[in-house]
Amino acid sequence: MGADAASRLAGTLRALADPLRLRMLSMIATSPTGDVCVCDLTTVAEVSGPTVSHHLKVLKDAGVLTAERRGTWVHYRVEPALRGAVTTLLESFAPATVDAAARTAPLGGLADAEETLTRIAGRLSDERPLHDPAAVLTVVRESYTALARSSAVRAHLVVNTERFARQRLADAQRAVVNARAVPQILFVCVANAGRSQLAAALVQHYAGDAVVVRSAGSAPAAAVHRAVRPLLADLGAADDAFPKPLTDDAVRAADVVITMGCGDTCPVLPGKRYEDWVVGDPALASATGTRAIRDEIDRRVRALLAELLPDLPLPA
């Protein structure tokens, strides 16, 4: 990095290096409307209005935020040119820094994985005789490699490899033979460690076998966020939840693709229904904030299921 670039970057990082500023930036970045009134930003912490205004000015002077006056109040939004960088900061860098699981040294993988992967491929080939056994083994190897790159829970790596490979083979078969007896929903976020996991678990909780549901991440985390695990446990999904990378087959097999903060990384294919749900990231939220995010996802999931499965009984 050159000296000039390092100097400019350091100035921006200094502007960000304050807990209240980061919380305000998070609130603005996750607003469904893309901007937040200064009157709402004063609720982030128990500080005075002038203090909030000072911190917003620091972020604005650093070029991170832009401001627009509308009548009495000023509204703030993330500078469009920095939107991607702010998303990366809040949804990839920050959770990896804060989550203790990401700092835990992972256990080693299998000393000799090939024999185990071959056994897994044999079981999956028996389950799906339409697939070429050599192709099944390739999928199993790729699944193991993809999960091993990021998984922090190596004790479950073999089990998760089989689960992930089974999903991938089912998605590939569905895409080819167009076996769409029930709708399939794919939830995609950055880390597949919070929002998309919650959404998938809620769909499974309400719809059961009436829907096929998948979740994936454009940059999967090492593990599901700690704050989310109890919420998944309440839905009976904690044991099965692990971050998975996004695959083309998962998109091809889906009827509805819901993105949640992953930007343009999800392939856009014809004939698919796409929605983008702007909801907060539970990775860095307080316990109250995490429950609020869960409730917002729950509301959206019930609305989606009511549309896809109008005869499905749902709670009010």
VEXPA-852011 format. One record per atom (N, C-alpha, C): residue in three letters; z, y, x. Coordinates in pm, whole numbers, plus 50000, padded with zeros to 5 digits. Atoms other than C-alpha are relative to their C-alpha. Example, Ala and Ser with C-alpha at 12.3 -4.5 7.8 and 13.67 -1.06 7.14 Angstrom:
2
ALA500004988150089;ALA507804955051230;ALA500005012050090;SER499944988149918;SER507144989451367;SER500735010949923;
***
This chain:
316
MET500004988150085;MET500005000050000;MET500005012450088;GLY500054987849923;GLY499095034050132;GLY501185009149973;ALA498834991150012;ALA501685061450184;ALA499915008749875;ASP500144991350118;ASP500275084149910;ASP500274992249871;ALA499795008150120;ALA500155056449652;ALA501474996149986;ALA498595003850004;ALA503675045149746;ALA500875011749957;SER499234988250037;SER504975080549709;SER499895002949851;ARG500184997650143;ARG503445084949363;ARG500714989349917;LEU499355010850073;LEU504705050949250;LEU501515001650003;ALA498554998349989;ALA508205057949379;ALA500495011049906;GLY499614989450092;GLY508295090149176;GLY500074995049856;THR499985005650136;THR507415071248857;THR501184990549982;LEU498895009550009;LEU509955044048932;LEU501345007249993;ARG498764992150010;ARG512655070348986;ARG500205005149858;ALA499894995250137;ALA511865084348643;ALA500434988949905;LEU499665011450085;LEU512255049648492;LEU501394994550029;ALA498785006549953;ALA515405040848684;ALA501255005849935;ASP498824995850074;ASP517905049748413;ASP500104991249876;PRO499895009350114;PRO519275025948146;PRO499595006249867;LEU500354993850128;LEU518915050847859;LEU498505002349990;ARG501454997750004;ARG515345059747955;ARG499274987049973;LEU500655012950023;LEU514395022847966;LEU500164995649855;ARG499795003850140;ARG515935017147623;ARG499125008449908;MET500874991550081;MET514075046947478;MET498544995950016;LEU501385004349976;LEU510835035447642;LEU499714987149924;SER500175012550073;SER511335000847491;SER499835002649851;MET500084996750143;MET511875015747145;MET498635006049967;ILE501294993650024;ILE508715036847173;ILE498874989850013;ALA501085009549973;ALA506565008747316;ALA499864989549891;THR500045010650101;THR507484984547036;THR499945005649858;SER500104994150133;SER507135009146747;SER498724995449930;PRO501225004250071;PRO504714995846481;PRO498965011149987;THR500944988850013;THR503185030646452;THR499505005150134;GLY500424995649867;GLY502855035346827;GLY500725012350051;ASP499244988449955;ASP505125065646836;ASP501355000249929;VAL498654999250055;VAL508755074646763;VAL500415014649997;CYS499484986450012;CYS510295106946637;CYS501255001650084;VAL498814997649919;VAL512915122646862;VAL501264998549916;CYS498835001550087;CYS515245121946562;CYS500474985549995;ASP499625014149997;ASP515165083746574;ASP500484995750138;LEU499595003649864;LEU515525082046951;LEU501465003550028;THR498594996449980;THR518925098546925;THR500934988849957;THR499155011250044;THR520175066046765;THR500104989150105;VAL499995010549898;VAL519535045647080;VAL501374998550063;ALA498675000449937;ALA522905054747232;ALA500815011849948;GLU499124989350050;GLU525885076247148;GLU500055011350102;VAL500084988449912;VAL524755106647345;VAL499485011649919;SER500394987950072;SER523995142147244;SER498485001649997;GLY501414997050010;GLY520595154847136;GLY499425006050127;PRO500524994549876;PRO520175176347449;PRO499864989750111;THR500105010549898;THR520845145747667;THR498754991649978;VAL501215007650033;VAL518125126147486;VAL498765008150038;SER501154991549968;SER515745155547523;SER499765000750150;HIS500134999649854;HIS516465157347897;HIS499304987450051;HIS500595012449952;HIS515625120547950;HIS498544998749956;LEU501395000550045;LEU512465123147741;LEU499125009250084;LYS500764990749915;LYS511365153247949;LYS499714993750136;VAL500225006749871;VAL511825132848268;VAL498854990149988;LEU501075009850018;LEU509595105248132;LEU498655006949973;LYS501234992750027;LYS507055130548005;LYS499465006550127;ASP500444993649875;ASP506955149448336;ASP499444989750098;ALA500505010649912;ALA506395116048513;ALA498684994349951;GLY501275004750053;GLY503355110048294;GLY500094986949923;VAL499835012750071;VAL504835079548119;VAL499855001949850;LEU500064997250143;LEU505095095747775;LEU499165012449973;THR500624987850050;THR503095120947576;THR500755004149874;ALA499244994850113;ALA504525142947301;ALA499075007849907;GLU500764992550100;GLU503155157846978;GLU500975005449896;ARG499134994050101;ARG504935182246749;ARG499354998649863;ARG500455001250138;ARG504645174846378;ARG501055006749912;GLY499044992450078;GLY506375201246174;GLY501235003150083;THR498744997049932;THR510025202946278;THR500244991150120;TRP499625010049901;TRP510115171746493;TRP498884997250101;VAL500945004149897;VAL508445160046814;VAL499954984750003;HIS500205014549994;HIS506985124846830;HIS499504996350139;TYR500345004649865;TYR506655105347156;TYR499284986749993;ARG500695012849986;ARG504265077547253;ARG499734997550148;VAL500325003449862;VAL503405058947571;VAL498635005650035;GLU501294995149952;GLU500635075447772;GLU498984988649993;PRO500955011050021;PRO497545054847671;PRO499564993150129;ALA500475006049875;ALA496425049748032;ALA501054990850063;LEU498935008249943;LEU499815034048113;LEU500514989549903;ARG499515009450102;ARG500175012747801;ARG500104985750056;GLY499975013649944;GLY499264980347981;GLY501094998350104;ALA498975000749895;ALA501564988148273;ALA501394999649940;VAL498694999950065;VAL504484995948042;VAL500274986649932;THR499845013250062;THR503884963547850;THR500384989650104;THR499665009449893;THR503954944048176;THR501435002050048;LEU498644997049956;LEU507154961548281;LEU501024994449902;LEU499005003650100;LEU508984954947954;LEU499974985349962;GLU500135013550053;GLU507654920547869;GLU499844989350106;SER500125010049893;SER507124903448205;SER501015002650112;PHE499134997049887;PHE508934920748491;PHE501465000849958;ALA498604998050040;ALA512084930948301;ALA500694987049960;PRO499315012450035;PRO512864897148139;PRO500234990950120;ALA499835008449882;ALA512274878948468;ALA501145005150088;THR498934994249920;THR514694902848637;THR501364997949936;VAL498735000550071;VAL517394901648371;VAL500464985749973;ASP499625013450041;ASP517314865148270;ASP500494991950120;ALA499435007649889;ALA519594844948494;ALA499244987150024;ALA500735012649983;ALA517514813948431;ALA498835001750094;ALA501144997649913;ALA514614829948614;ALA500415000950145;ARG499544999049862;ARG516804834048922;ARG500634987150050;THR499435012849961;THR518054798348924;THR498954992050075;ALA500955007849922;ALA516394777549193;ALA499644987349923;PRO500385011750078;PRO514384750849009;PRO500174987350082;LEU499975013049936;LEU514804714149082;LEU498594996250041;GLY501315004349957;GLY511974697249261;GLY499304991949893;GLY500765008250093;GLY509204680349066;GLY500074985450040;LEU500025014149966;LEU508404643549081;LEU499534998050142;ALA500425002949863;ALA508174629549431;ALA498604993950000;ASP501325006050014;ASP505164608749320;ASP499635000549852;ALA500254997750143;ALA503864622148990;ALA498904991249946;GLU501215006550051;GLU500644602248968;GLU500304987749916;GLU499705012250076;GLU502174569448852;GLU500555003549862;THR499424995950129;THR504214586848582;THR498955006149909;LEU501044993750081;LEU501264607748465;LEU499004989749948;THR500915010550045;THR499084576848448;THR500594992349883;ARG499355006850112;ARG501644559748223;ARG499935008649873;ILE500104991050115;ILE501734590447997;ILE498594999849942;ALA501395000150046;ALA497934590947981;ALA499674987149927;GLY500235012750068;GLY497934554147885;GLY500565000149859;ARG499414999350134;ARG500284560347592;ARG499175009049909;LEU500774990650082;LEU498264590047472;LEU498624994449967;SER501305006250027;SER494994570747503;SER500124989849887;ASP499785009650109;ASP496444543647278;ASP500145007149866;GLU499824992450125;GLU497404570147023;GLU498695005949951;ARG501234992950036;ARG493964586547030;ARG498814992950062;PRO501095007949942;PRO491264560247089;PRO498665007250003;LEU501264992849997;LEU488524585747021;LEU499795007450132;HIS500104992749874;HIS489284602547354;HIS499714990550116;ASP500275007749878;ASP487894589847684;ASP501274999550085;PRO498765001049921;PRO490854576447890;PRO500005008750125;ALA500064991549881;ALA489654595048200;ALA500235014649963;ALA499794986350044;ALA489554627548003;ALA501455002349961;VAL498584998950035;VAL493054620847870;VAL500845001750126;LEU499254998849875;LEU494354615948224;LEU499835013950060;THR500234986549950;THR492744648948325;THR500855010149925;VAL499184990950080;VAL494484666848038;VAL501474998750039;VAL498605002149962;VAL497824651348135;VAL500285006350136;ARG499814994049867;ARG497424661548500;ARG500015015249990;GLU500054985450013;GLU496434697048402;GLU501255005349930;SER498804995750072;SER499364699448161;SER501215000050092;TYR498885000949905;TYR501824688048427;TYR499955011650100;THR500154989349901;THR500444712948680;THR500315013649940;ALA499794987050064;ALA500474741948434;ALA501495002349973;LEU498584998350029;LEU504094735748330;LEU500825000650129;ALA499245000149874;ALA505284728748686;ALA499965013450070;ARG500094986849935;ARG504104763148796;ARG501125009349958;SER499044990250051;SER506644780848577;SER501304993949951;SER498835005850064;SER509144756048433;SER501215000550091;ALA498754999849926;ALA512734761748543;ALA500834987649971;VAL499235011750039;VAL513944729848376;VAL499204987750040;ARG500825010949950;ARG512334703348594;ARG500474986449949;ALA499515012750052;ALA514564676148447;ALA499244996049874;HIS500745002750124;HIS512504679348126;HIS498495001150021;LEU501414997449975;LEU509144684148295;LEU499114988649953;VAL500825011550041;VAL507864648948229;VAL499904999549848;VAL500005000350147;VAL508894649647861;VAL499125011249946;ASN500784988750048;ASN507394684247813;ASN498524998450031;THR501405002749967;THR504204673647989;THR499364991349893;GLU500565008850104;GLU503704645647737;GLU499855007649868;ARG500094992350124;ARG504454669047445;ARG498815009650004;PHE501064990049988;PHE502084695747574;PHE498644993350000;ALA501285007149996;ALA499294670947652;ALA499644994549863;ARG500265005250134;ARG499654655247306;ARG499495011349909;GLN500474988550078;GLN499284689847148;GLN498575003650036;ARG501344996049955;ARG496234697647359;ARG498944990249952;LEU500965010050047;LEU494514664947268;LEU499785001149849;ALA500134998250145;ALA495234670346898;ALA499165012249968;ASP500774987850023;ASP493844705646918;ASP498524997850032;ALA501395002649962;ALA490714693747099;ALA499304991649894;GLN500605008650102;GLN490104666646839;GLN499775007749870;ARG500144992150123;ARG490694690846549;ARG498805009350011;ALA501104990649981;ALA488234715746696;ALA498654993149993;VAL501275007149996;VAL485544689046740;VAL499634994149865;VAL500305007050125;VAL485824669246416;VAL500285008649878;ASN499724990750110;ASN486934699346207;ASN500944993649897;ALA499045006750088;ALA489864679346067;ALA501055010049955;ARG499154989050043;ARG491474707545871;ARG500624997149863;ALA499335003450126;ALA493484690145602;ALA501075010249967;VAL498994989650019;VAL496214716445652;VAL499675011550094;PRO500294988649911;PRO496004751545801;PRO500784999150131;GLN499344999749869;GLN496874756446167;GLN500175014550043;ILE499664986449959;ILE498604787846295;ILE500384999850148;LEU499674998549858;LEU498814798746659;LEU500665013550021;PHE499304987749963;PHE501394824446773;PHE499925001850151;VAL500174997349858;VAL500714840747110;VAL500755012750038;CYS499404988049940;CYS502934864547307;CYS499854998950151;VAL500185000249855;VAL503244871647678;VAL500694987850061;ALA499205010049930;ALA506034848047784;ALA500174986949923;ASN499735011750086;ASN506164823047492;ASN501454995650016;ALA498585002949980;ALA509914825547535;ALA500885006649896;GLY499194992950098;GLY510994846547237;GLY499305001049866;ARG500604997150130;ARG508884860746956;ARG499144988749947;SER500905010450049;SER506194834046937;SER500764987049973;GLN499185011950025;GLN508814806346964;GLN500735001249867;LEU499304997850126;LEU510814821446679;LEU499054998949881;ALA500965000450110;ALA507724825846463;ALA499584985749969;ALA500405014050021;ALA506614789846517;ALA501134992049937;ALA498865007350055;ALA510114776646445;ALA500235003549854;LEU499834995850139;LEU510324796946124;LEU498934993849910;VAL501065006550078;VAL506954783846004;VAL500334985349978;GLN499645014150013;GLN508074748246076;GLN501174998149904;HIS498825000850086;HIS511384754745901;HIS499625001149852;TYR500364997750140;TYR509744767245582;TYR498934990449949;ALA501185007250048;ALA506514747145569;ALA499974985450039;GLY500025014049958;GLY507194714545754;GLY498604995350033;ASP501315005949970;ASP504104692245762;ASP498875006549923;ALA501064993350076;ALA502204715145525;ALA499175009350087;VAL500694991449905;VAL501154735745830;VAL500124993950139;VAL499915003049857;VAL500314727846191;VAL500215013250072;VAL499684987349934;VAL501864754446413;VAL500094997950150;ARG499945000049854;ARG501484761746782;ARG500515013650047;SER499674987349935;SER502894788247015;SER499624998950146;ALA500454999949861;ALA501734798547360;ALA500225013750059;GLY499824987249931;GLY502004825947622;GLY498865002850094;SER501044996149904;SER499434845247822;SER500524999150143;ALA499355001749869;ALA501924844048114;ALA501364993549975;PRO498775006650045;PRO504564817748024;PRO501185002250094;ALA498764998349924;ALA508144823548134;ALA500494986650052;ALA499425012349947;ALA510264798348318;ALA500744992249892;ALA499225006650104;ALA512364790848010;ALA500105009249880;VAL499764992050119;VAL513084802547657;VAL501155009550026;HIS498964990049976;HIS515164834547660;HIS501344995249945;ARG498665004650039;ARG518894827947640;ARG500415005349862;ALA499614994150128;ALA519334851547344;ALA499314993349883;VAL500785006150106;VAL516734832247146;VAL500434985649973;ARG499675014350015;ARG518044796947203;ARG500934997249882;PRO499165002950117;PRO520884799146945;PRO499265001649868;LEU500774998150123;LEU518444812246683;LEU499064988249976;LEU500845011850014;LEU516084783246752;LEU500844987949961;ALA499125011150036;ALA519014759146733;ALA500345000249852;ASP499714998850144;ASP519834772546387;ASP498844994849915;LEU501195004750073;LEU516274763146286;LEU499634985750036;GLY500265013849960;GLY516474728846447;GLY498884998350099;ALA501165000549910;ALA513884737146712;ALA500375001150146;ALA499604997149862;ALA515914742047030;ALA499564989150096;ASP500315010949908;ASP515234707647178;ASP498524999350034;ASP501445001149980;ASP511454710447142;ASP499385012650060;ALA500574987149962;ALA511024746547250;ALA499925001350152;PHE500184996949857;PHE509564753247594;PHE498735008450013;PRO501174991449984;PRO507094779747717;PRO498774992050042;LYS501265007149974;LYS503474767847723;LYS498895010250024;PRO501134990949978;PRO500314784147857;PRO499004999449886;LEU501034999250102;LEU497584795147620;LEU498774992250045;THR501215007549969;THR494574771647606;THR498905003649901;ASP501134997350089;ASP491104776347462;ASP500004990649881;ASP499985009650110;ASP491514744647255;ASP500975004249890;ALA499034995550100;ALA494584759247084;ALA499405010949913;VAL500654989350077;VAL492554789646980;VAL498914994249911;ARG501095005950079;ARG489574768746867;ARG500544992349879;ALA499445008350107;ALA491824746246657;ALA500685008349891;ALA499224991950094;ALA493644775046486;ALA499135006149892;ASP500624992450108;ASP492724789946152;ASP500455014650004;VAL499424986649991;VAL495024820046204;VAL500625001550138;VAL499444997049868;VAL495874835246542;VAL500815012949988;ILE499114988450007;ILE498864858846551;ILE500385003850141;THR499614995149867;THR499234879446868;THR501225009049985;MET498744992550004;MET502554895646951;MET500245006450136;GLY499804992649877;GLY502184919647240;GLY499264994750120;CYS500695005749884;CYS499774899547456;CYS498685007050029;GLY501184992049969;GLY496994925247445;GLY498704992549976;ASP501335005750016;ASP493434913247499;ASP499844986650069;THR500125012549925;THR494264880847681;THR499624988149913;CYS500335011050090;CYS493734858947373;CYS498504999949972;PRO501445000550028;PRO490124846947336;PRO499715003149853;VAL500404996550136;VAL488394861147029;VAL498784991649965;LEU501075009050039;LEU486274834446861;LEU499595002949856;PRO500454997550137;PRO484134837946547;PRO500634990049903;GLY499485008750104;GLY485484823746224;GLY501514998949998;LYS498545000349996;LYS489154829546315;LYS500565012649936;ARG499284988450053;ARG491564852246138;ARG501015004550105;TYR499104994649898;TYR493404874546385;TYR500895010749940;GLU499064989450035;GLU496504895446327;GLU500835003350122;ASP499094995949892;ASP498634915346569;ASP501305004949937;TRP498694996350053;TRP502324917246485;TRP500745008050107;VAL499254991649907;VAL504114946046655;VAL501484998549967;VAL498565001950016;VAL507724934646685;VAL500665001050137;GLY499284998549874;GLY510384940146948;GLY500104987050076;ASP499835011649913;ASP510944916647240;ASP501484996650009;PRO498575003449996;PRO514264897847210;PRO500534997450140;ALA499545003249865;ALA514384891547585;ALA501065009650050;LEU499104989849949;LEU516224923947650;LEU500845006449891;ALA499304993850113;ALA517684931147307;ALA501474996049997;SER498615003650026;SER521344931647212;SER500034988949896;ALA499885010550101;ALA522694904446982;ALA499555005249864;THR500414994050128;THR522234927946686;THR498495002149997;GLY501444997949993;GLY518734937046801;GLY499224987149989;THR500685012950007;THR517764900546845;THR499964994849858;ARG499985004550139;ARG518854892246492;ARG499055008549914;ALA500934991450074;ALA516904922346361;ALA498554996050024;ILE501355004649967;ILE513794910146543;ILE499714986949927;ARG500175012650072;ARG514314875346398;ARG499745002549851;ASP500174997050142;ASP514614890246049;ASP498625005949971;GLU501334994150019;GLU511404910446091;GLU498924989250011;ILE500975011049988;ILE509494879646212;ILE500084991049878;ASP499825008350119;ASP510984859845923;ASP499265006049879;ARG500674993450112;ARG509684885545674;ARG498494998250009;ARG501445001249980;ARG506204884245823;ARG499544985549981;VAL500355014150014;VAL506184846045838;VAL499954996149852;ARG499995003550142;ARG507144842945471;ARG498815006149927;ALA501164993850062;ALA504414867445373;ALA498714992450034;LEU501175007649957;LEU501834847845575;LEU499924986649927;LEU499995013050067;LEU502894814345427;LEU499735001449850;ALA500264997850142;ALA502864828645074;ALA498515001849974;GLU501444998050014;GLU499224837945133;GLU499234987150027;LEU500715012249963;LEU498164805445302;LEU500324988449906;LEU499545011050084;LEU500194782145079;LEU500715005749877;PRO499374993150115;PRO500774799644745;PRO500944991249919;ASP499125008950075;ASP502464768544597;ASP501244995950077;LEU498845003749918;LEU504994765444879;LEU501225007849953;PRO498784992650038;PRO508534773944758;PRO500635006750120;LEU499414992249891;LEU509994801344976;LEU501195007949947;PRO498884991650044;PRO513314819844963;PRO499565014249977;ALA500364986050030;ALA513194854844820;ALA500285008950119;
***
